[in-house]
Amino acid sequence: MGTEFVALQVTPFDLTTKLVAADFLAPYTSHNPIDHSKHHRIPLSNYFAQPEALAFGKTEKEVRKELGPNAREEVVKSKVFEGNRPSNSILFLLTTPRTLGALIALYEHEIFTEGVIWGINPFDRIGVELGKVLANNILAQLNAREDVKGHDSPKHRKK
């Protein structure tokens, strides 16, 4: 329990220098309240902690106090985090089909609104169209295993 949440803590956002707003979503109530929801409270504490870390960060002074006077300089520098990073936290009562539908609608509305602001149609993109064409080709091949051809990367295709 909670492994999905923990696994998602390392993201492509960790690898970029661009400022990217993060969304944190969590149900307040667990479907499996074993041991007084201990296994739910652990990832839930991370749900609250990560936006706090993004907002406030950790100063060099705090890091030096934590590590002590003999800390190596590269370790100190690696633990400093400036904070002031944007994030949204969405806490909902319980994960249900209705909740998931509402979240999908929320993100679709966000994408639509951004598209209007930027003057683009985010639901009709060239890459999406390519995916539809490829999906139709694949669909026609799914009747028999021997019909599936040409979907490996170029360096792995048989000549």
N, C-alpha and C positions, 0 to 999 in steps of 0.2 A: 504494500500500500504506500502510495506517495512516491513510488519510484519514477513515475512519469513526471511529476512536478520537479523532483530533484534532477532528473536527466535534462530537463528543459532549462536549468539554470545556466548551462553553458550554451551560448547561442552564437549565431553569426554576428550578433551585435557586439560580442566581446572582441571580435576581430577587426572592427572598423574604428576609424577615428572620427567619423561623422556623428553628429548629435542626432540620435534616434530616440523618439519617445517610446517607452515600453508600456504595454498594458499587462496588468496583473489581474487574473480572474480566479475567484475561489468560491466554493460553496461554504456557507456558514455551518451547515449540518451535513454529517456523513451518512451515507446509506448503510455503513457498517460500524455502528457505535461500540466496537469491541474495546474492553478495558477502559471504559469512560471516554471513548473516542481518542485515546492516546495517539493512535496512528494517523488520526486526522489532525490533531492539534500540532503535531510536529511540522508538517508542511504548511499548515495555516500560520504558524509563527514565522515561517519563511515568507509567506505572502505579505505579512505586515512588515517584516524586516527589510526586504529588498527595496521597496520604494523609499524607505527611510534612508538606507545606504545611498541610493541614487540622489536623494534630496540633499543630504548633509555631508556625505563623504567622510573622509578621515584626513586630518591635517598631519603634516610632518611631525609636529610637536606631539600629537596623540600617538603616532606610531613609535616615536622614540621613547615615550613614556612606557608604552606597552612592551617594547622589545628590550629596553634597558640600555645602559651606556656602552656595552660591547657589541652592539648590533652592527653588522656589516652594512656599508653604505648602499650597496645594490639592493639589499633586502629592504632597507628603509624606503628607498625610492619606489620599489615595486609595490609597497603597501599603501602609499599615499594615493588618495582618490579625491579629486576636487569637489565632487558633488554637484549640486545645481543642475541635475539632469531631470528632464521631464518624465513623468509617468502618470498613468491613470490606474486606479484600483477599483475594480468592480467586484463587490461582495454580494452574492445572492444567497437566498435561503437554502435551496437544495437544487442539485442538478436534476432536472426533469426535461422531458421533450419540449415542454413549453419554454423553459429557461433557455435551452439550446437554440430554439427557434428565435427567441427574442434577441439573443446574442448575434445570431446570423443576420437578423434584420438590422440590428444596430450597426454592424460592420458594413453591410450593403449600403445603408443610408450614408455612412461616413464616406465610402468610396464614391457614391453618386454625388454627394455634396462637393467633394474635392474635385471631381470631374467637371462639375459646373463652374467652379471657381477657376480651374485651369483651362477651361474651354476644350476639354477632350471627352470622348465617350469611353470610359474605362471598361465598359462591358463589351466592346467590339474592338479588340486590339488585334494587330497582325499576328502576334505570337499565339493568341487564342485561336484565331482562324486556322493557323498551321496545325495546331493541336487537334482541331476538329477534323481536318482533312486526314491526318495521320490516324486518328481514331476510327474513321470510316474504313480506311484500308485495313487496319488491324481487325476490326469487326468482321470483315469479309473473310479473314483468314482463320478465325477462331473455331470454325467447324471441325477442322481436323489438324492434328499436330503437324503433319507434313506440309500443310499449306502455309505455316508461319515461316516467313522468310524476310530477310533484310532489315532486322531491327537491332542488330548489334552495332556497336561503334565501328567506324571504318577500319581501325587497326585490328579488330577481332573478327571481321567478316572473313568467311572462307572464300578463297579465290577460285 
